[in-house]
């Protein structure tokens, strides 16, 4: 099938690769069907084009590119919505946003409290709101000793 995008032009899309967000994405509830395109020249950023609105395009990335690892629980309703049988079928994306350039360089930020959770087997997705994101530190190089004193 062919789709039209204000930003990407006319694109040929395999229907099996369309991601459906049954409830839409908050603020864009009428837009339920999306297609991922890899941004040319970038190994990190993808474009997520709405198939319902040719002017709606999100920049998204895998959180692991930013050293972000999620550990959260899906509700029974969320698992049902995603038709989730195996947790290994889940992949997560974060929506990126570019801040206004008040200096020479604009800053790219990711929406880490609202990741997109997608079942790659069923191609169903949702946006998971995490009211609180806890931070933890993982040491990958323990060859240097670090002392932390509380006071």
MOLIN-V819662 format. One record per backbone hydrogen bond with DSSP energy under -1.0 kcal/mol. NH is the residue of the N-H (numbers start at 1). CO is the residue of the C=O. Records with the same first field share a line. If there is no record, write none. Layout:
NH=CO  CO
This chain:
3=11
5=9
6=54
9=5
11=3
13=1
17=14
18=15
19=34
20=123
21=32
24=21
28=25
31=28
34=19
35=49
37=47
39=45
42=39
46=60
47=37
48=58
49=35
50=56
51=33
56=53
58=48
60=46
61=94
65=62
66=63
67=64
68=63
79=75
80=76
81=77
82=78
84=79
89=86
90=87
91=118
93=116
94=61
96=59
97=109
99=107
102=100
109=97
111=95
112=110
114=111
116=93
117=126
118=91
119=124
120=89
123=119
125=20
126=117
128=115
130=113
